[in-house]
Amino acid sequence: MNNKEFLSEIATRLSISQKDCSNLMESLIGSVVTEFENGNSVSLQGFGMFEVRKKEQRLSVNPKTKQKMMVPPKLVLSFKSSNTYKEKLKSL
């Protein structure tokens, strides 16, 4: 499902225009991104939790050249699904 199909499905379910749905999604995503930038996690009840984690600096080896290099620390987005959602997926 691509973005256009997703927005169309949500607009149909909510009985709103696609433009309103697009504005709603932009606002939602903007709010979520702001929370991530502030270092907060975002939890969606019944679905899961998104959080920003810091990966520490580490040593990496290029398999072709065997050259070692340091990979700098970075922030990554992680997702942990809720137990309710895990159970729904198991039952499929």
Steps between C-alpha positions, in 0.01 A plus 500: 500500500647834402440839663218600264312172555552529876361854514206399283417208733520719813291776336233245406490351851472844663260638236720804434662642188843379392636854545379510861643154556834609353507803731413278796783257419751785453404638841525158661839426349626849589398448863666158513822633347504787752472248784791302357710816467430574869621151593155367591346170401158466333267223612191398303273290720433159349768546232839567655764750605746698294809640669830659409802305621866591493735249341846524648821539303629165378777338303406367155701293253461521122471134391672558165800705608512389867547868584381596848314825554309668779129551442390818681208497745160569351133520588266233363124457512382173654156342521365252752159355420239461772410158635144546370630557147742205527211273594292624205787422261550152648134415446514580125 
